[in-house]
Amino acid sequence: QVQLAESGGGLVQAGGSLRLSCTASRRTVTTAAMGWFRQAPGKEREFVASMSWNDGRIAYGDSVKGRFTISRDNTKNTMYLQMNSLKPEDTAVYYCAAGPFASDSMLHAYWGQGTQVTVSL
């Protein structure tokens, strides 16, 4: 089992920034990467970003490219999502997930509890 603990959500004005953190209790062969996903009310879960632990491969969803940055601290088993130039449409519950380096949420076996990000006008 892998437990994920998220932090860092909140309320911010449009154009502002937030940083999310997700710490994994351990890493395994099947959790080679950590991804961030988000889900807004009435919408499907959306891929945000993913990063592999060992080689640092990175992928971003189209809607966040150029604004969000994923990074890692292997010594702390922690991934970060720096979100800049936030827009109201970024409002959602953000989840971190451990699994393969992939954008498909169905491939991720372990999920954090979710943290609310609200961007106001």
Solvent accessible surface area in square Angstrom, and as a share of the most:
residue,aa,sasa,rsa
1,Q,143,0.64
2,V,9,0.05
3,Q,108,0.48
4,L,16,0.08
5,A,62,0.48
6,E,14,0.06
7,S,64,0.41
8,G,35,0.34
9,G,30,0.29
10,G,29,0.28
11,L,131,0.65
12,V,26,0.15
13,Q,129,0.57
14,A,47,0.37
15,G,56,0.54
16,G,22,0.21
17,S,56,0.36
18,L,35,0.17
19,R,131,0.48
20,L,0,0.00
21,S,23,0.15
22,C,0,0.00
23,T,57,0.33
24,A,5,0.04
25,S,65,0.42
26,R,118,0.43
27,R,83,0.30
28,T,39,0.22
29,V,146,0.84
30,T,96,0.56
31,T,3,0.02
32,A,45,0.35
33,A,0,0.00
34,M,1,0.00
35,G,0,0.00
36,W,0,0.00
37,F,2,0.01
38,R,14,0.05
39,Q,63,0.28
40,A,23,0.18
41,P,123,0.77
42,G,93,0.90
43,K,137,0.58
44,E,155,0.69
45,R,87,0.32
46,E,65,0.29
47,F,33,0.14
48,V,0,0.00
49,A,0,0.00
50,S,1,0.00
51,M,15,0.06
52,S,3,0.02
53,W,5,0.02
54,N,130,0.67
55,D,91,0.47
56,G,18,0.18
57,R,127,0.46
58,I,77,0.39
59,A,36,0.28
60,Y,53,0.20
61,G,10,0.10
62,D,124,0.64
63,S,55,0.35
64,V,0,0.00
65,K,117,0.50
66,G,85,0.82
67,R,33,0.12
68,F,6,0.02
69,T,72,0.42
70,I,3,0.01
71,S,47,0.30
72,R,77,0.28
73,D,38,0.20
74,N,52,0.26
75,T,128,0.74
76,K,127,0.54
77,N,32,0.17
78,T,8,0.05
79,M,0,0.00
80,Y,33,0.12
81,L,0,0.00
82,Q,58,0.26
83,M,0,0.00
84,N,58,0.30
85,S,60,0.39
86,L,2,0.01
87,K,83,0.35
88,P,45,0.28
89,E,118,0.53
90,D,0,0.00
91,T,38,0.22
92,A,2,0.02
93,V,44,0.25
94,Y,0,0.00
95,Y,41,0.16
96,C,0,0.00
97,A,0,0.00
98,A,2,0.02
99,G,2,0.02
100,P,52,0.33
101,F,56,0.24
102,A,23,0.18
103,S,64,0.41
104,D,67,0.35
105,S,31,0.20
106,M,167,0.75
107,L,100,0.50
108,H,9,0.04
109,A,77,0.60
110,Y,52,0.20
111,W,77,0.27
112,G,8,0.08
113,Q,121,0.54
114,G,14,0.13
115,T,20,0.12
116,Q,87,0.38
117,V,0,0.00
118,T,46,0.26
119,V,7,0.04
120,S,41,0.27
121,L,177,0.88
